[in-house]
């Protein structure tokens, strides 16, 4: 048996560099190499290779070349996925126009609590340097992961608790330098063991300066020029690591891990404000195969201690903290005729606190318990799936301690019982054609800040007010997909519509408040914040996603060449329309129409790619002062060379982004659409790197 990382190196060799397309699709490869079966655990808990739900997977060379300093920017460009982009240091994925607490970010299939959904300027504490694979599940996923997954799921998989025996020793090491931000990055992952135990160790470090852009920007940061072609206060320093291990026995395994993440980064909305973040996570995971009716029982437990402090210069300001526990048990049963499935239980508890003058949400505690099931019926023409989930959730607000001067928060508790159900179908029309469809009814309970917020929120430049009477958010979503595959050529398209009843969002009230929260009636008053209140409206999301790969030259291509090289055209496109159906106005921060294409070439150890991504102008914005954005085109190129050196595989690569140094602003960034000076996307930048897999 070869080690996990030996297998990883083989899998990476099988993925040609031409897989670095915008839609992260497995590509043609010029160099013949063995390939491994890809197992997608997020899209299907039963491990089926053909998925009913639309799912994308980034791994190997694809993930290596796409990786950025934030999760949102790493995934931006996957069909249906954009980024909230609060500058280069903080961004979350937006899936099909939905963000925040409608997108669930997981770590190895378990909860990964942080404060990133609370505010756009809060970073996600993960780094692609020590990540094996990222899975993106588009569309309602609430049956497995709760109402906060109604928009989709992003599962970050790092193998810190190995789930399979490892015989031998292996690993990988990465080094990189990026010119646009002067970023220096490095990471190492090591694994070893035998049939009875496996050990995992990883560590990373990433440091960067202010990011270069194509236009002069003002900057008041001490020691910086007043005008510079860099995003002021966009520097970042992050490091972390983990240790984990697993013991294997005849009928299962049990493992544990401890990990840490530290980051100190500038918030680009304010020139002198930085965030110092730490996140410590401890996890236990195991599987028992008892035989009998239940073929396996899989259990995960995690404890997360997250805290970050916002500094203005050297003075500490508001501190946000969460203390979380999560438990997940999945029991897979034996087949009953042609039906197989699993039942599960999950329990999560989260204690939140915010201490400081700019705290806009009170100290609170959220507890949720859920039962869920997933069943599939295999037929001669495809598969049918059914799932259901019922939850009990309690949200309590404790206000602030008695010795605090802040008394504006309401106290009390609310209880909710969300229920969800879904049906899916996969039909194999011919060996080349496949159809899928999904129908889901989802309920989401309001979050603590949606109920009890009352304070200034710097990231949104607003005074946010919660509503303690909010009811559950309800939605019905339908997805229809078609996929064609013929050898190296393939194409996929998905169309969807989701209708929300009581879609919870921030709505302008027309009231202005000062820094103390007092109502201001003087229209000439300065330094005021517009009041926005959480409330429910009816909303509709519709969209289309498509991607494909067409081999132009090479074996089995339209014009076979004498040598082994191949040339492929990779393309993608998506659009989403989101409307407040109560008013008829568009919802804010929705990605415009996007199309992209790339020519990908491979010949032996050499691989190369040249392509573009076109973003249309976004004129569909609400009439609340939200800015429109102009369209733009970003050109990019990449080159890689792979070689063997004494048992290791070395991959040398270079990636050139925004070749024309195009000035561009993201339509999905609140920095672009609010009162803040807009932060442009990064300008021209070259990244060079080396990965050693052994």
GUKOLZA-182650 format. One record per residue (C-alpha): x, y, z; residue in three letters. Coordinates in steps of 0.1 Angstrom, whole numbers, plus 5000, padded with zeros to 4 digits. Layout:
! GUKOLZA-182650
XYZALA
...
! end
This chain:
! GUKOLZA-182650
500050005000UNK
501350354991UNK
501050645015UNK
498350905012UNK
500851155000UNK
502450924976UNK
498950874962UNK
498451244963UNK
501651294942UNK
500451034917UNK
497051204915UNK
498751544910UNK
500751404882UNK
497651274866UNK
496151624867UNK
497751814839UNK
498452184844UNK
495752254818UNK
493252164845UNK
493752524858UNK
490652644841UNK
488352894857UNK
485752624863UNK
488152384880UNK
487252094859UNK
489451784855UNK
491251844822UNK
492951664794UNK
496551574803UNK
499451544779UNK
501651314800UNK
500250964806UNK
499950884843UNK
497750674865UNK
494650844878UNK
492750784910UNK
489050774915UNK
487851094930UNK
485651064960UNK
483351354967UNK
481951335002UNK
480151665004UNK
477851614974UNK
476851264984UNK
477151115019UNK
477050765004UNK
480150824982UNK
478450784949UNK
480650874919UNK
477751024899UNK
476351324918UNK
472851454916UNK
473651794932UNK
475952024912UNK
479351994928UNK
482852114919UNK
486151994933UNK
489552174935UNK
492651964943UNK
496151894932UNK
497652124906UNK
494252294901UNK
494052404937UNK
497852494938UNK
497552744909UNK
494152884919UNK
495052944955UNK
494953294969UNK
495353435005UNK
491553405011UNK
488953135005UNK
486553354986UNK
489253464961UNK
490453104957UNK
486952994947UNK
485953304927UNK
485353204891UNK
484052854898UNK
480652844880UNK
478053004903UNK
480653114928UNK
481853474934UNK
483653654963UNK
482553904989UNK
486054064985UNK
486654305014UNK
490054375000UNK
492854104996UNK
492653975032UNK
488953905039UNK
486453735016UNK
483853455017UNK
482453254988UNK
479153384974UNK
477153094958UNK
474353174934UNK
474053524948UNK
473753414984UNK
476353485011UNK
476953515048UNK
474953265069UNK
473353105038UNK
476752955028UNK
478152695052UNK
481852655054UNK
482952315067UNK
486252165077UNK
486551795069UNK
482751775068UNK
482351925103UNK
481452265116UNK
484252535114UNK
482952825134UNK
484453175131UNK
483153535127UNK
483453565090UNK
479653545084UNK
479053815109UNK
480954085090UNK
482654125056UNK
485954235071UNK
486353915091UNK
488653665074UNK
488053285072UNK
490853105092UNK
491852855065UNK
494752855041UNK
495052665008UNK
498752595014UNK
497852305038UNK
494552205022UNK
494251885002UNK
490951944985UNK
488052194984UNK
484552074975UNK
481852324965UNK
478252214966UNK
475952464948UNK
472252484958UNK
470252384989UNK
472352165013UNK
470352215044UNK
469351855048UNK
472851755058UNK
474252075072UNK
471352295085UNK
469552605073UNK
472752805070UNK
473552585040UNK
470552695019UNK
472852864994UNK
475552594993UNK
478452435011UNK
482152475009UNK
484052185025UNK
487752235032UNK
489551905035UNK
493051885050UNK
493351515061UNK
494551625096UNK
492851315109UNK
493851045083UNK
490850825075UNK
492850545057UNK
496050355068UNK
499350495056UNK
502350265049UNK
505550465047UNK
506250835047UNK
505251115023UNK
504351475020UNK
504651795001UNK
506352135004UNK
505352464988UNK
507252794982UNK
505853094964UNK
506453464957UNK
503953714943UNK
505054044929UNK
501754244932UNK
501754214970UNK
505354114976UNK
503853804992UNK
506153535004UNK
504453205013UNK
505452855023UNK
503852545036UNK
504752185044UNK
502651875050UNK
504051545063UNK
502351215069UNK
503550865078UNK
502450545095UNK
501550185089UNK
498449965089UNK
497750045126UNK
498450415130UNK
498950735109UNK
500351065118UNK
499951405102UNK
501851735107UNK
501452055087UNK
502552425090UNK
502352735068UNK
503453095068UNK
502253375045UNK
503353745046UNK
502454025022UNK
502554405018UNK
499954645004UNK
498554514971UNK
499354694939UNK
496554844918UNK
496355034885UNK
495255364901UNK
496555614927UNK
494755574960UNK
494755794991UNK
496355665022UNK
496455805058UNK
498355515073UNK
501455645093UNK
504655615073UNK
502855565040UNK
502755805010UNK
499556015007UNK
498955874972UNK
500155534960UNK
499255274935UNK
498555024963UNK
495454944984UNK
496155125017UNK
496354895048UNK
496054575028UNK
499154405043UNK
498854065059UNK
500753815081UNK
499353465087UNK
500753145100UNK
499552825116UNK
499752445117UNK
498352125130UNK
499151785145UNK
496951485141UNK
496851105142UNK
494650805138UNK
494650455153UNK
493150175131UNK
491549855143UNK
489749565127UNK
486349735126UNK
487150095123UNK
489450375134UNK
489650675158UNK
491650985154UNK
492351335169UNK
493851665158UNK
494852005172UNK
495252305149UNK
495952675152UNK
495652975129UNK
497053325135UNK
496653625114UNK
497354005116UNK
495954195087UNK
494854545077UNK
491154625071UNK
491054835039UNK
487955035050UNK
490055225076UNK
493755315070UNK
494955255106UNK
492754965117UNK
494154615118UNK
492654285130UNK
494654035151UNK
492953695149UNK
493553355165UNK
491653035160UNK
492352705179UNK
490452395170UNK
490552045185UNK
488851755168UNK
487951395174UNK
486751165147UNK
486050795143UNK
484250525125UNK
482950185137UNK
481749915114UNK
479549695137UNK
478049475110UNK
474349385110UNK
471849655099UNK
474249945103UNK
477249905081UNK
479150195097UNK
478650465123UNK
480750775118UNK
481251035146UNK
482851375146UNK
483351615175UNK
485051955174UNK
485852235198UNK
486852575184UNK
488152875204UNK
488053185181UNK
488953545190UNK
490053855172UNK
490754215183UNK
490454515162UNK
493254765167UNK
493355135158UNK
497055195156UNK
498355035188UNK
495155085208UNK
492954775212UNK
489354825202UNK
486454575199UNK
487154215206UNK
484953945190UNK
485053585204UNK
483253255199UNK
483552935218UNK
481952645199UNK
481252275202UNK
479852055175UNK
478951685174UNK
477851495143UNK
476851125141UNK
476050945108UNK
474850585107UNK
474850425073UNK
472450125069UNK
472749815047UNK
470749805015UNK
467049735017UNK
466349604983UNK
467749874960UNK
467550144987UNK
470650255007UNK
471050555030UNK
471950695063UNK
470450865093UNK
472251125114UNK
472251355144UNK
474051685149UNK
474351915179UNK
476052255179UNK
476552515206UNK
478052855202UNK
478853125227UNK
479453465212UNK
480753785228UNK
481754135215UNK
483554365239UNK
484054725228UNK
482355055217UNK
481854925181UNK
480054605192UNK
476854585171UNK
475654255185UNK
475254145221UNK
476753855240UNK
474653555230UNK
474453175230UNK
473052955202UNK
472152585206UNK
470852365178UNK
470051995176UNK
468951815145UNK
467951475131UNK
468351405094UNK
468251125069UNK
469351065033UNK
468050775012UNK
468750674976UNK
467050424952UNK
469150274924UNK
467250194892UNK
468150064858UNK
468150424844UNK
469750614872UNK
469050714909UNK
466450884930UNK
467251044963UNK
465151174992UNK
466151355024UNK
464551525054UNK
465751725084UNK
464151855116UNK
465952095140UNK
465452255174UNK
467252585178UNK
467452825208UNK
469053175205UNK
469653365238UNK
470853725242UNK
472553825274UNK
473154185265UNK
476254325281UNK
477754275316UNK
476254505343UNK
479554705346UNK
479454795309UNK
478455135297UNK
476654975267UNK
472954925275UNK
471354935240UNK
470954555235UNK
467754365241UNK
467854055262UNK
465753735260UNK
465553425239UNK
463853275209UNK
463252915199UNK
462752785164UNK
461952445148UNK
463152455112UNK
462152165089UNK
463552075055UNK
462951815028UNK
464451744993UNK
464051514963UNK
466551454936UNK
466851244904UNK
469651134880UNK
468750994847UNK
471250834823UNK
469650904789UNK
472550764768UNK
476150674776UNK
477051034768UNK
474051224782UNK
472851264818UNK
470051464833UNK
469751574870UNK
467151764890UNK
466651874926UNK
463652004945UNK
464152134980UNK
462052305007UNK
464252475033UNK
463652665066UNK
466352875082UNK
466153015117UNK
467353375122UNK
470853425135UNK
471653595168UNK
472653925152UNK
469653925129UNK
467453915161UNK
469354135186UNK
471854365167UNK
471854725177UNK
474954925170UNK
477455065145UNK
478854825120UNK
482054965104UNK
482154705076UNK
478754805063UNK
479055175073UNK
475655145089UNK
473855135123UNK
472354785122UNK
469154705141UNK
467854345147UNK
464254235150UNK
463354015179UNK
460053915162UNK
461653765131UNK
460153435119UNK
461853155101UNK
463153215065UNK
461452975041UNK
462452885005UNK
461652644977UNK
464352574952UNK
464452384919UNK
467552284899UNK
467652124865UNK
470952004850UNK
472251834819UNK
475751684813UNK
477351554781UNK
480651364780UNK
482451194751UNK
486051104758UNK
487951414767UNK
485151644756UNK
482351744780UNK
479852014788UNK
477552084817UNK
474652324822UNK
472452394852UNK
469452624856UNK
467852704889UNK
465152914906UNK
464752964943UNK
461853154959UNK
462053284994UNK
459353375018UNK
460653605046UNK
464053645031UNK
466053815059UNK
468154105050UNK
469154465059UNK
466754735047UNK
467255105049UNK
464855285073UNK
465655645063UNK
466855725098UNK
470355875106UNK
472155815139UNK
475255955154UNK
478055755170UNK
476155715202UNK
473055585185UNK
470955905189UNK
468655985160UNK
469856285140UNK
467256505122UNK
469656765108UNK
470256675071UNK
473556875072UNK
474956685102UNK
478256505096UNK
479656175108UNK
476356005109UNK
475355645101UNK
472355545081UNK
470155305100UNK
469454965085UNK
467054715100UNK
466854335096UNK
463554235081UNK
461953975060UNK
460854015023UNK
459853794995UNK
462653724971UNK
463453524940UNK
466853404927UNK
467153264892UNK
470353164873UNK
472252964848UNK
475652804850UNK
477552624822UNK
481152494816UNK
482952254793UNK
486052124778UNK
486752064741UNK
489951904729UNK
491152074697UNK
494351894690UNK
495951574701UNK
495051204704UNK
491351154697UNK
491051524689UNK
489751694657UNK
493251724643UNK
495551464658UNK
499251574660UNK
502251354655UNK
503651434689UNK
502051374723UNK
500951734729UNK
497251824734UNK
495352154730UNK
491952204747UNK
489452484749UNK
487952524783UNK
485052764788UNK
482552864815UNK
479753114821UNK
477153204847UNK
474453454855UNK
472153514885UNK
469253754889UNK
468053824924UNK
464854034930UNK
462954164961UNK
459554064948UNK
457854284974UNK
459254604958UNK
460354474924UNK
463954604930UNK
467054404925UNK
468854274956UNK
472354424963UNK
475754284956UNK
474854034929UNK
477453914905UNK
476954024868UNK
476953804838UNK
480353634836UNK
481953434807UNK
485453294805UNK
487553074782UNK
491152944781UNK
493452754757UNK
495252484776UNK
498252304761UNK
500252014774UNK
503251834761UNK
505251594783UNK
506451774814UNK
505352114800UNK
501852264805UNK
500552604797UNK
497352804798UNK
496153144784UNK
492653274789UNK
490353554800UNK
487353624823UNK
484853874811UNK
482554044837UNK
479654244824UNK
478554574839UNK
476154554868UNK
473354804864UNK
470754604883UNK
471154764918UNK
468554874943UNK
467655244946UNK
469255284980UNK
472555444969UNK
474155114959UNK
476755194932UNK
476655044897UNK
479854884884UNK
481454894849UNK
482354574830UNK
485854454826UNK
488054174812UNK
490854004831UNK
493553814810UNK
495653554826UNK
498353304817UNK
500253014834UNK
503252794827UNK
504552484845UNK
507252224843UNK
507251894862UNK
510351684869UNK
511451384889UNK
514351424914UNK
515351124936UNK
511851004945UNK
510251344945UNK
508151524919UNK
509051894915UNK
506552124899UNK
507952474889UNK
505252714879UNK
504453074871UNK
501053244870UNK
500453594855UNK
497153764866UNK
495454064851UNK
497954084823UNK
496654424809UNK
496654584844UNK
492954644840UNK
491254874866UNK
488254674879UNK
485854684908UNK
483854394921UNK
480054414920UNK
479854174949UNK
482054374973UNK
480454604999UNK
483454824995UNK
482354904959UNK
478754954966UNK
478655164998UNK
479955495011UNK
483555375014UNK
486255464988UNK
486055164965UNK
488954914968UNK
489754794932UNK
490754444924UNK
494554374923UNK
496454494893UNK
499054294872UNK
500854034894UNK
503253754887UNK
503353454911UNK
506253204908UNK
506452894929UNK
507652544935UNK
505952234949UNK
507751924959UNK
505651614964UNK
507351294978UNK
! end
